[in-house]
Structure formats: C-alpha cells, structure tokens
Amino acid sequence: MSNKQVELNIAGQPYRFAISPENEAALLEAAALVDDKMNTLKGSVSAKGVERVAVMAAISIASDLLAIRRKQEEDGAIPVDAVRARIRELNERADEALRQYAHVGTR
C-alpha cells in the first residue's frame, strides 16, 4: 500500500508526513496531543522558540507515558500485546493439529 501525504499544523507550524493510510488516525491523534501540549506550555512558561517548547512538550509526554508504564508494572497489568501474540500462536498450532489429524476416526 502506498503512503499518502498528510499536512498537519503543530503549534502554528506546518509539518508534512508521508504515512500509510492505516496509520493516519494514530498520527492525527498523536499530533493533536503534541499540539495541545505545546500550546499549553507556550502560554504557561517563559520558553523562547518553538524548538524549546517542543522539547518541553516531548519530555512532558514521555513523563506521562513512563508514569503509566510504572503504574501498569506496579498493578501487575497483563501485557495485552503479548497475550494476543500467544493466543494467535496457540490458535495456529491448534489449526495445524486439526489439519494433521482431521482424517482420524473418519474411516
């Protein structure tokens, strides 16, 4: 599948991304989060320049992400992606076993 061009405005600056259509929604969501965080920081800190505000926003977002990860580890959260991968693997093995032994008992 070919990439499409998506133009976004983050903190008043235009950015162009080449992205596959299935990832566009995630990009839009992420860009909105960054834009919101940068606009909030621009109004509340004495940061000068877009780069400085961008770095501060990135650190703030990363800090939030790390706090969520720590909370999940403390709570013993189930790693959903790992569980899904294991379920797929078990389903594939079960399907293979059924194919191999489908003829047993049919004669």
Distance bins in CASP14 RR format, pairs under 12 A and 6 or more apart:
PFRMAT RR
TARGET T0000
AUTHOR 0000-0000-0000
RMODE 2
METHOD distances of the structure
MODEL  1
1 19 0 0 0 0 0 1 0 0 0 0 0
1 20 1 0 1 0 0 0 0 0 0 0 0
1 21 1 0 0 1 0 0 0 0 0 0 0
1 22 1 0 0 1 0 0 0 0 0 0 0
1 23 0 0 0 0 0 1 0 0 0 0 0
1 24 0 0 0 0 0 1 0 0 0 0 0
2 18 0 0 0 0 1 0 0 0 0 0 0
2 19 0 0 0 0 0 1 0 0 0 0 0
2 20 1 0 0 1 0 0 0 0 0 0 0
2 21 0 0 0 0 1 0 0 0 0 0 0
2 22 0 0 0 0 0 1 0 0 0 0 0
3 16 0 0 0 0 0 1 0 0 0 0 0
3 17 0 0 0 0 1 0 0 0 0 0 0
3 18 1 0 1 0 0 0 0 0 0 0 0
3 19 1 0 1 0 0 0 0 0 0 0 0
3 20 1 0 1 0 0 0 0 0 0 0 0
3 21 0 0 0 0 1 0 0 0 0 0 0
3 22 0 0 0 0 0 1 0 0 0 0 0
3 23 0 0 0 0 1 0 0 0 0 0 0
3 24 0 0 0 0 1 0 0 0 0 0 0
3 27 0 0 0 0 0 1 0 0 0 0 0
4 16 0 0 0 0 0 1 0 0 0 0 0
4 17 0 0 0 0 1 0 0 0 0 0 0
4 18 1 0 0 1 0 0 0 0 0 0 0
4 19 1 0 0 1 0 0 0 0 0 0 0
4 20 1 0 0 1 0 0 0 0 0 0 0
4 21 1 0 1 0 0 0 0 0 0 0 0
4 22 0 0 0 0 0 1 0 0 0 0 0
4 23 0 0 0 0 1 0 0 0 0 0 0
4 24 1 0 0 1 0 0 0 0 0 0 0
4 27 0 0 0 0 0 1 0 0 0 0 0
5 14 0 0 0 0 0 1 0 0 0 0 0
5 15 0 0 0 0 0 1 0 0 0 0 0
5 16 1 0 0 1 0 0 0 0 0 0 0
5 17 1 0 0 1 0 0 0 0 0 0 0
5 18 1 0 1 0 0 0 0 0 0 0 0
5 19 0 0 0 0 1 0 0 0 0 0 0
5 20 0 0 0 0 0 1 0 0 0 0 0
5 21 0 0 0 0 0 1 0 0 0 0 0
5 24 0 0 0 0 0 1 0 0 0 0 0
5 27 0 0 0 0 0 1 0 0 0 0 0
6 14 0 0 0 0 0 1 0 0 0 0 0
6 15 0 0 0 0 1 0 0 0 0 0 0
6 16 1 0 0 1 0 0 0 0 0 0 0
6 17 1 0 1 0 0 0 0 0 0 0 0
6 18 1 0 0 1 0 0 0 0 0 0 0
6 19 1 0 1 0 0 0 0 0 0 0 0
6 20 0 0 0 0 0 1 0 0 0 0 0
6 21 0 0 0 0 1 0 0 0 0 0 0
6 23 0 0 0 0 1 0 0 0 0 0 0
6 24 1 0 0 1 0 0 0 0 0 0 0
6 25 0 0 0 0 0 1 0 0 0 0 0
6 26 0 0 0 0 0 1 0 0 0 0 0
6 27 1 0 0 1 0 0 0 0 0 0 0
6 28 1 0 0 1 0 0 0 0 0 0 0
6 30 0 0 0 0 0 1 0 0 0 0 0
6 31 0 0 0 0 1 0 0 0 0 0 0
7 13 0 0 0 0 0 1 0 0 0 0 0
7 14 1 0 0 1 0 0 0 0 0 0 0
7 15 1 0 0 1 0 0 0 0 0 0 0
7 16 1 0 1 0 0 0 0 0 0 0 0
7 17 1 0 0 1 0 0 0 0 0 0 0
7 18 0 0 0 0 0 1 0 0 0 0 0
7 19 0 0 0 0 0 1 0 0 0 0 0
7 24 0 0 0 0 0 1 0 0 0 0 0
7 27 0 0 0 0 0 1 0 0 0 0 0
7 28 0 0 0 0 0 1 0 0 0 0 0
7 31 0 0 0 0 0 1 0 0 0 0 0
8 14 1 0 0 1 0 0 0 0 0 0 0
8 15 1 0 1 0 0 0 0 0 0 0 0
8 16 1 0 0 1 0 0 0 0 0 0 0
8 17 1 0 0 1 0 0 0 0 0 0 0
8 19 0 0 0 0 0 1 0 0 0 0 0
8 24 0 0 0 0 0 1 0 0 0 0 0
8 27 1 0 0 1 0 0 0 0 0 0 0
8 28 1 0 0 1 0 0 0 0 0 0 0
8 29 0 0 0 0 0 1 0 0 0 0 0
8 30 0 0 0 0 1 0 0 0 0 0 0
8 31 1 0 1 0 0 0 0 0 0 0 0
8 32 0 0 0 0 1 0 0 0 0 0 0
8 33 0 0 0 0 0 1 0 0 0 0 0
8 34 0 0 0 0 1 0 0 0 0 0 0
8 35 1 0 0 1 0 0 0 0 0 0 0
9 15 1 0 0 1 0 0 0 0 0 0 0
9 16 0 0 0 0 0 1 0 0 0 0 0
9 17 0 0 0 0 0 1 0 0 0 0 0
9 28 0 0 0 0 0 1 0 0 0 0 0
9 31 0 0 0 0 1 0 0 0 0 0 0
9 32 0 0 0 0 0 1 0 0 0 0 0
9 34 0 0 0 0 0 1 0 0 0 0 0
9 35 1 0 0 1 0 0 0 0 0 0 0
9 38 0 0 0 0 0 1 0 0 0 0 0
9 39 0 0 0 0 0 1 0 0 0 0 0
9 50 0 0 0 0 0 1 0 0 0 0 0
10 16 0 0 0 0 0 1 0 0 0 0 0
10 17 0 0 0 0 0 1 0 0 0 0 0
10 27 0 0 0 0 0 1 0 0 0 0 0
10 28 0 0 0 0 0 1 0 0 0 0 0
10 30 0 0 0 0 1 0 0 0 0 0 0
10 31 1 0 1 0 0 0 0 0 0 0 0
10 32 0 0 0 0 1 0 0 0 0 0 0
10 33 0 0 0 0 1 0 0 0 0 0 0
10 34 1 0 1 0 0 0 0 0 0 0 0
10 35 1 0 1 0 0 0 0 0 0 0 0
10 36 0 0 0 0 1 0 0 0 0 0 0
10 37 0 0 0 0 1 0 0 0 0 0 0
10 38 1 0 0 1 0 0 0 0 0 0 0
10 39 0 0 0 0 1 0 0 0 0 0 0
10 42 0 0 0 0 0 1 0 0 0 0 0
10 50 0 0 0 0 1 0 0 0 0 0 0
10 53 0 0 0 0 0 1 0 0 0 0 0
10 54 0 0 0 0 1 0 0 0 0 0 0
10 57 0 0 0 0 1 0 0 0 0 0 0
10 58 0 0 0 0 0 1 0 0 0 0 0
11 31 0 0 0 0 0 1 0 0 0 0 0
11 32 0 0 0 0 0 1 0 0 0 0 0
11 34 0 0 0 0 1 0 0 0 0 0 0
11 35 1 0 0 1 0 0 0 0 0 0 0
11 36 0 0 0 0 1 0 0 0 0 0 0
11 37 0 0 0 0 1 0 0 0 0 0 0
11 38 1 0 1 0 0 0 0 0 0 0 0
11 39 1 0 0 1 0 0 0 0 0 0 0
11 40 0 0 0 0 0 1 0 0 0 0 0
11 41 0 0 0 0 1 0 0 0 0 0 0
11 42 1 0 0 1 0 0 0 0 0 0 0
11 43 0 0 0 0 0 1 0 0 0 0 0
11 47 0 0 0 0 0 1 0 0 0 0 0
11 49 0 0 0 0 1 0 0 0 0 0 0
11 50 1 0 1 0 0 0 0 0 0 0 0
11 51 0 0 0 0 0 1 0 0 0 0 0
11 52 0 0 0 0 0 1 0 0 0 0 0
11 53 1 0 0 1 0 0 0 0 0 0 0
11 54 1 0 0 1 0 0 0 0 0 0 0
11 56 0 0 0 0 0 1 0 0 0 0 0
11 57 0 0 0 0 1 0 0 0 0 0 0
12 31 0 0 0 0 0 1 0 0 0 0 0
12 34 0 0 0 0 0 1 0 0 0 0 0
12 35 0 0 0 0 1 0 0 0 0 0 0
12 38 0 0 0 0 1 0 0 0 0 0 0
12 39 0 0 0 0 1 0 0 0 0 0 0
12 42 0 0 0 0 1 0 0 0 0 0 0
12 50 0 0 0 0 1 0 0 0 0 0 0
12 53 0 0 0 0 0 1 0 0 0 0 0
12 54 0 0 0 0 0 1 0 0 0 0 0
13 31 0 0 0 0 0 1 0 0 0 0 0
13 34 0 0 0 0 0 1 0 0 0 0 0
13 35 0 0 0 0 1 0 0 0 0 0 0
13 38 0 0 0 0 1 0 0 0 0 0 0
13 39 0 0 0 0 0 1 0 0 0 0 0
13 42 0 0 0 0 0 1 0 0 0 0 0
13 49 0 0 0 0 0 1 0 0 0 0 0
13 50 1 0 0 1 0 0 0 0 0 0 0
13 51 0 0 0 0 0 1 0 0 0 0 0
13 53 0 0 0 0 0 1 0 0 0 0 0
13 54 0 0 0 0 1 0 0 0 0 0 0
14 31 0 0 0 0 0 1 0 0 0 0 0
14 35 0 0 0 0 0 1 0 0 0 0 0
14 50 0 0 0 0 0 1 0 0 0 0 0
15 27 0 0 0 0 0 1 0 0 0 0 0
15 30 0 0 0 0 0 1 0 0 0 0 0
15 31 1 0 0 1 0 0 0 0 0 0 0
15 34 0 0 0 0 1 0 0 0 0 0 0
15 35 0 0 0 0 0 1 0 0 0 0 0
15 38 0 0 0 0 0 1 0 0 0 0 0
15 50 0 0 0 0 0 1 0 0 0 0 0
15 54 0 0 0 0 0 1 0 0 0 0 0
16 27 0 0 0 0 0 1 0 0 0 0 0
16 31 0 0 0 0 0 1 0 0 0 0 0
17 23 0 0 0 0 1 0 0 0 0 0 0
17 24 0 0 0 0 1 0 0 0 0 0 0
17 26 0 0 0 0 0 1 0 0 0 0 0
17 27 1 0 0 1 0 0 0 0 0 0 0
17 28 0 0 0 0 1 0 0 0 0 0 0
17 30 0 0 0 0 0 1 0 0 0 0 0
17 31 0 0 0 0 1 0 0 0 0 0 0
18 24 0 0 0 0 0 1 0 0 0 0 0
18 27 0 0 0 0 0 1 0 0 0 0 0
19 25 0 0 0 0 0 1 0 0 0 0 0
19 26 0 0 0 0 1 0 0 0 0 0 0
19 27 1 0 1 0 0 0 0 0 0 0 0
19 28 0 0 0 0 1 0 0 0 0 0 0
19 30 0 0 0 0 0 1 0 0 0 0 0
19 31 0 0 0 0 0 1 0 0 0 0 0
20 26 0 0 0 0 0 1 0 0 0 0 0
20 27 0 0 0 0 1 0 0 0 0 0 0
21 27 0 0 0 0 0 1 0 0 0 0 0
21 28 0 0 0 0 0 1 0 0 0 0 0
23 29 0 0 0 0 0 1 0 0 0 0 0
23 30 0 0 0 0 1 0 0 0 0 0 0
23 31 0 0 0 0 0 1 0 0 0 0 0
24 30 0 0 0 0 0 1 0 0 0 0 0
24 31 0 0 0 0 0 1 0 0 0 0 0
25 31 0 0 0 0 0 1 0 0 0 0 0
25 32 0 0 0 0 0 1 0 0 0 0 0
26 32 0 0 0 0 0 1 0 0 0 0 0
26 33 0 0 0 0 0 1 0 0 0 0 0
27 33 0 0 0 0 0 1 0 0 0 0 0
27 34 0 0 0 0 0 1 0 0 0 0 0
28 34 0 0 0 0 0 1 0 0 0 0 0
28 35 0 0 0 0 0 1 0 0 0 0 0
29 35 0 0 0 0 0 1 0 0 0 0 0
29 36 0 0 0 0 0 1 0 0 0 0 0
30 36 0 0 0 0 0 1 0 0 0 0 0
30 37 0 0 0 0 0 1 0 0 0 0 0
30 57 0 0 0 0 0 1 0 0 0 0 0
30 58 0 0 0 0 0 1 0 0 0 0 0
30 61 0 0 0 0 1 0 0 0 0 0 0
30 65 0 0 0 0 0 1 0 0 0 0 0
31 37 0 0 0 0 0 1 0 0 0 0 0
31 38 0 0 0 0 0 1 0 0 0 0 0
31 57 0 0 0 0 0 1 0 0 0 0 0
31 61 0 0 0 0 0 1 0 0 0 0 0
32 38 0 0 0 0 0 1 0 0 0 0 0
32 39 0 0 0 0 0 1 0 0 0 0 0
32 61 0 0 0 0 0 1 0 0 0 0 0
33 39 0 0 0 0 0 1 0 0 0 0 0
33 40 0 0 0 0 0 1 0 0 0 0 0
33 57 0 0 0 0 1 0 0 0 0 0 0
33 58 0 0 0 0 0 1 0 0 0 0 0
33 60 0 0 0 0 0 1 0 0 0 0 0
33 61 1 0 0 1 0 0 0 0 0 0 0
33 62 0 0 0 0 0 1 0 0 0 0 0
33 64 0 0 0 0 1 0 0 0 0 0 0
33 65 0 0 0 0 0 1 0 0 0 0 0
34 40 0 0 0 0 0 1 0 0 0 0 0
34 41 0 0 0 0 0 1 0 0 0 0 0
34 50 0 0 0 0 0 1 0 0 0 0 0
34 53 0 0 0 0 0 1 0 0 0 0 0
34 54 1 0 0 1 0 0 0 0 0 0 0
34 55 0 0 0 0 0 1 0 0 0 0 0
34 56 0 0 0 0 0 1 0 0 0 0 0
34 57 1 0 1 0 0 0 0 0 0 0 0
34 58 1 0 0 1 0 0 0 0 0 0 0
34 59 0 0 0 0 0 1 0 0 0 0 0
34 60 0 0 0 0 1 0 0 0 0 0 0
34 61 1 0 0 1 0 0 0 0 0 0 0
34 62 0 0 0 0 0 1 0 0 0 0 0
35 41 0 0 0 0 0 1 0 0 0 0 0
35 42 0 0 0 0 0 1 0 0 0 0 0
35 50 0 0 0 0 0 1 0 0 0 0 0
35 53 0 0 0 0 0 1 0 0 0 0 0
35 54 0 0 0 0 0 1 0 0 0 0 0
35 57 0 0 0 0 1 0 0 0 0 0 0
35 61 0 0 0 0 0 1 0 0 0 0 0
36 42 0 0 0 0 0 1 0 0 0 0 0
36 57 0 0 0 0 1 0 0 0 0 0 0
36 60 0 0 0 0 0 1 0 0 0 0 0
36 61 0 0 0 0 0 1 0 0 0 0 0
37 43 0 0 0 0 0 1 0 0 0 0 0
37 44 0 0 0 0 0 1 0 0 0 0 0
37 45 0 0 0 0 0 1 0 0 0 0 0
37 53 0 0 0 0 1 0 0 0 0 0 0
37 54 0 0 0 0 1 0 0 0 0 0 0
37 55 0 0 0 0 0 1 0 0 0 0 0
37 56 0 0 0 0 1 0 0 0 0 0 0
37 57 1 0 1 0 0 0 0 0 0 0 0
37 58 0 0 0 0 1 0 0 0 0 0 0
37 59 0 0 0 0 1 0 0 0 0 0 0
37 60 1 0 1 0 0 0 0 0 0 0 0
37 61 1 0 1 0 0 0 0 0 0 0 0
37 62 0 0 0 0 0 1 0 0 0 0 0
37 63 0 0 0 0 0 1 0 0 0 0 0
37 64 0 0 0 0 1 0 0 0 0 0 0
38 44 0 0 0 0 0 1 0 0 0 0 0
38 45 0 0 0 0 0 1 0 0 0 0 0
38 47 0 0 0 0 1 0 0 0 0 0 0
38 49 0 0 0 0 0 1 0 0 0 0 0
38 50 1 0 0 1 0 0 0 0 0 0 0
38 51 0 0 0 0 0 1 0 0 0 0 0
38 52 0 0 0 0 0 1 0 0 0 0 0
38 53 1 0 1 0 0 0 0 0 0 0 0
38 54 1 0 0 1 0 0 0 0 0 0 0
38 55 0 0 0 0 0 1 0 0 0 0 0
38 56 0 0 0 0 1 0 0 0 0 0 0
38 57 1 0 1 0 0 0 0 0 0 0 0
38 58 0 0 0 0 1 0 0 0 0 0 0
38 59 0 0 0 0 0 1 0 0 0 0 0
38 60 0 0 0 0 1 0 0 0 0 0 0
38 61 0 0 0 0 1 0 0 0 0 0 0
39 45 0 0 0 0 0 1 0 0 0 0 0
39 47 0 0 0 0 0 1 0 0 0 0 0
39 50 0 0 0 0 0 1 0 0 0 0 0
39 53 0 0 0 0 1 0 0 0 0 0 0
39 54 0 0 0 0 0 1 0 0 0 0 0
39 56 0 0 0 0 0 1 0 0 0 0 0
39 57 0 0 0 0 1 0 0 0 0 0 0
40 47 0 0 0 0 0 1 0 0 0 0 0
40 53 0 0 0 0 1 0 0 0 0 0 0
40 56 0 0 0 0 0 1 0 0 0 0 0
40 57 0 0 0 0 1 0 0 0 0 0 0
40 60 0 0 0 0 1 0 0 0 0 0 0
40 61 0 0 0 0 0 1 0 0 0 0 0
41 47 1 0 0 1 0 0 0 0 0 0 0
41 48 0 0 0 0 0 1 0 0 0 0 0
41 49 0 0 0 0 0 1 0 0 0 0 0
41 50 0 0 0 0 0 1 0 0 0 0 0
41 52 0 0 0 0 1 0 0 0 0 0 0
41 53 1 0 1 0 0 0 0 0 0 0 0
41 54 0 0 0 0 1 0 0 0 0 0 0
41 55 0 0 0 0 1 0 0 0 0 0 0
41 56 1 0 1 0 0 0 0 0 0 0 0
41 57 1 0 1 0 0 0 0 0 0 0 0
41 58 0 0 0 0 0 1 0 0 0 0 0
41 59 0 0 0 0 1 0 0 0 0 0 0
41 60 1 0 0 1 0 0 0 0 0 0 0
41 61 0 0 0 0 0 1 0 0 0 0 0
42 48 0 0 0 0 0 1 0 0 0 0 0
42 49 0 0 0 0 1 0 0 0 0 0 0
42 50 0 0 0 0 1 0 0 0 0 0 0
42 52 0 0 0 0 1 0 0 0 0 0 0
42 53 1 0 1 0 0 0 0 0 0 0 0
42 54 0 0 0 0 0 1 0 0 0 0 0
42 56 0 0 0 0 1 0 0 0 0 0 0
42 57 0 0 0 0 1 0 0 0 0 0 0
43 53 0 0 0 0 1 0 0 0 0 0 0
43 56 0 0 0 0 0 1 0 0 0 0 0
43 57 0 0 0 0 0 1 0 0 0 0 0
44 53 0 0 0 0 0 1 0 0 0 0 0
44 56 0 0 0 0 0 1 0 0 0 0 0
44 57 0 0 0 0 0 1 0 0 0 0 0
44 60 0 0 0 0 0 1 0 0 0 0 0
45 52 0 0 0 0 1 0 0 0 0 0 0
45 53 1 0 0 1 0 0 0 0 0 0 0
45 55 0 0 0 0 0 1 0 0 0 0 0
45 56 1 0 0 1 0 0 0 0 0 0 0
45 57 0 0 0 0 0 1 0 0 0 0 0
45 59 0 0 0 0 0 1 0 0 0 0 0
45 60 0 0 0 0 0 1 0 0 0 0 0
46 52 0 0 0 0 1 0 0 0 0 0 0
46 53 0 0 0 0 0 1 0 0 0 0 0
46 56 0 0 0 0 0 1 0 0 0 0 0
47 53 1 0 1 0 0 0 0 0 0 0 0
47 54 0 0 0 0 1 0 0 0 0 0 0
47 55 0 0 0 0 1 0 0 0 0 0 0
47 56 1 0 1 0 0 0 0 0 0 0 0
47 57 0 0 0 0 1 0 0 0 0 0 0
47 59 0 0 0 0 0 1 0 0 0 0 0
47 60 0 0 0 0 0 1 0 0 0 0 0
48 55 0 0 0 0 0 1 0 0 0 0 0
48 56 0 0 0 0 0 1 0 0 0 0 0
49 55 0 0 0 0 0 1 0 0 0 0 0
49 56 0 0 0 0 0 1 0 0 0 0 0
50 56 0 0 0 0 0 1 0 0 0 0 0
50 57 0 0 0 0 0 1 0 0 0 0 0
51 57 0 0 0 0 0 1 0 0 0 0 0
51 58 0 0 0 0 0 1 0 0 0 0 0
52 58 0 0 0 0 0 1 0 0 0 0 0
52 59 0 0 0 0 0 1 0 0 0 0 0
53 59 0 0 0 0 0 1 0 0 0 0 0
53 60 0 0 0 0 0 1 0 0 0 0 0
54 60 0 0 0 0 0 1 0 0 0 0 0
54 61 0 0 0 0 0 1 0 0 0 0 0
55 61 0 0 0 0 0 1 0 0 0 0 0
55 62 0 0 0 0 0 1 0 0 0 0 0
56 62 0 0 0 0 0 1 0 0 0 0 0
56 63 0 0 0 0 0 1 0 0 0 0 0
57 63 0 0 0 0 0 1 0 0 0 0 0
57 64 0 0 0 0 0 1 0 0 0 0 0
58 64 0 0 0 0 0 1 0 0 0 0 0
58 65 0 0 0 0 0 1 0 0 0 0 0
59 65 0 0 0 0 0 1 0 0 0 0 0
59 66 0 0 0 0 0 1 0 0 0 0 0
60 66 0 0 0 0 0 1 0 0 0 0 0
60 67 0 0 0 0 0 1 0 0 0 0 0
61 67 0 0 0 0 0 1 0 0 0 0 0
61 68 0 0 0 0 0 1 0 0 0 0 0
62 68 0 0 0 0 0 1 0 0 0 0 0
62 69 0 0 0 0 0 1 0 0 0 0 0
63 69 0 0 0 0 0 1 0 0 0 0 0
63 70 0 0 0 0 0 1 0 0 0 0 0
64 70 0 0 0 0 0 1 0 0 0 0 0
64 71 0 0 0 0 0 1 0 0 0 0 0
65 71 0 0 0 0 0 1 0 0 0 0 0
65 72 0 0 0 0 0 1 0 0 0 0 0
66 72 0 0 0 0 0 1 0 0 0 0 0
66 73 0 0 0 0 0 1 0 0 0 0 0
67 73 0 0 0 0 0 1 0 0 0 0 0
67 74 0 0 0 0 0 1 0 0 0 0 0
68 74 0 0 0 0 0 1 0 0 0 0 0
68 75 0 0 0 0 0 1 0 0 0 0 0
68 77 0 0 0 0 1 0 0 0 0 0 0
69 75 0 0 0 0 0 1 0 0 0 0 0
69 76 0 0 0 0 0 1 0 0 0 0 0
69 77 0 0 0 0 1 0 0 0 0 0 0
69 79 0 0 0 0 0 1 0 0 0 0 0
70 76 0 0 0 0 0 1 0 0 0 0 0
70 77 0 0 0 0 0 1 0 0 0 0 0
71 77 1 0 0 1 0 0 0 0 0 0 0
72 78 0 0 0 0 1 0 0 0 0 0 0
72 79 0 0 0 0 1 0 0 0 0 0 0
72 80 0 0 0 0 0 1 0 0 0 0 0
73 79 0 0 0 0 0 1 0 0 0 0 0
77 83 0 0 0 0 0 1 0 0 0 0 0
78 84 0 0 0 0 0 1 0 0 0 0 0
78 86 0 0 0 0 0 1 0 0 0 0 0
78 87 0 0 0 0 0 1 0 0 0 0 0
79 85 0 0 0 0 1 0 0 0 0 0 0
79 86 0 0 0 0 1 0 0 0 0 0 0
80 86 0 0 0 0 0 1 0 0 0 0 0
80 87 0 0 0 0 0 1 0 0 0 0 0
81 87 0 0 0 0 0 1 0 0 0 0 0
81 88 0 0 0 0 0 1 0 0 0 0 0
82 88 0 0 0 0 0 1 0 0 0 0 0
82 89 0 0 0 0 0 1 0 0 0 0 0
83 89 0 0 0 0 0 1 0 0 0 0 0
83 90 0 0 0 0 0 1 0 0 0 0 0
84 90 0 0 0 0 0 1 0 0 0 0 0
84 91 0 0 0 0 0 1 0 0 0 0 0
85 91 0 0 0 0 0 1 0 0 0 0 0
85 92 0 0 0 0 0 1 0 0 0 0 0
86 92 0 0 0 0 0 1 0 0 0 0 0
86 93 0 0 0 0 0 1 0 0 0 0 0
87 93 0 0 0 0 0 1 0 0 0 0 0
87 94 0 0 0 0 0 1 0 0 0 0 0
88 94 0 0 0 0 0 1 0 0 0 0 0
88 95 0 0 0 0 0 1 0 0 0 0 0
89 95 0 0 0 0 0 1 0 0 0 0 0
89 96 0 0 0 0 0 1 0 0 0 0 0
90 96 0 0 0 0 0 1 0 0 0 0 0
90 97 0 0 0 0 0 1 0 0 0 0 0
91 97 0 0 0 0 0 1 0 0 0 0 0
91 98 0 0 0 0 0 1 0 0 0 0 0
92 98 0 0 0 0 0 1 0 0 0 0 0
92 99 0 0 0 0 0 1 0 0 0 0 0
93 99 0 0 0 0 0 1 0 0 0 0 0
93 100 0 0 0 0 0 1 0 0 0 0 0
94 100 0 0 0 0 0 1 0 0 0 0 0
94 101 0 0 0 0 0 1 0 0 0 0 0
95 101 0 0 0 0 0 1 0 0 0 0 0
95 102 0 0 0 0 0 1 0 0 0 0 0
96 102 0 0 0 0 0 1 0 0 0 0 0
97 104 0 0 0 0 0 1 0 0 0 0 0
98 104 0 0 0 0 0 1 0 0 0 0 0
END
